[in-house]
Amino acid sequence: GNSVTQMEGPVTLSEEAFLTINCTYTATGYPSLFWYVQYPGEGLQLLLKATKADDKGSNKGFEATYRKETTSFHLEKGSVQVSDSAVYFCATEAGGSYIPTFGRGTSLIVHP
Amino acid sequence: NAGVTQTPKFQVLKTGQSMTLQCAQDMNHNSMYWYRQDPGMGLRLIYYSASEGTTDKGEVPNGYNVSRLNKREFSLRLESAAPSQTSVYFCASSEIPGQGGYTFGSGTRLTVV
């Protein structure tokens, strides 16, 4: 079956530091890849997505590139802010499948 | 505001009590889902409904039942609550699985004592 592996957290950074959260996946076919963000006390929100190899998803300064050769979709941001503190989930959805696969989430803590 | 609405937001039950968690979406999405989120376990799929009139089990269906009442509404029922069902429950919907991503509700925090 499909699986998603994320780096364990928490990731603790100072404001304006560079962020990378690693995500690798296993899936059959050509899945779409997603990053979701969950702020405290809220549900998950779609942050960005990529639907085919070499696509780059981006939103709010975050980026991730669909790397089929390394089966990876790492999340990056050049300069994090305190307001980026949240839990980030990597996910894969295989076309035609109604069951997505989520990673376990990576907590990000940004200090002023 | 368009989105997924869950009620209630908080609930405390005694062991053995029953309750129904409500979920409604106004985006005309075909598929709807119920997840539970527990510390260290990530998100686990309880049940899903690929389209109106169909429901299927997910990873952890035991102790739960669902009803897809119409295209908008998908409810989750606990017939006899147990402490192991203490969790945060999220409803989600998707227009086209595999392509567009999911829209989540804000969650129901359930405690069973």
Interface residues (C-beta under 8 A of the other chain):
Chain A: P31 S32 F34 Y36 G41 E42 G43 L44 Q45 L46 K49 T51 F89 E93 A94 G95 G96 S97 Y98 I99 P100 F102 G103 R104 G105
Chain B: V4 S31 G40 M41 G42 L43 L45 Y48 A50 D56 G58 F90 A92 P97 G98 Q99 G100 G101 Y102 T103 F104 G105 S106 G107
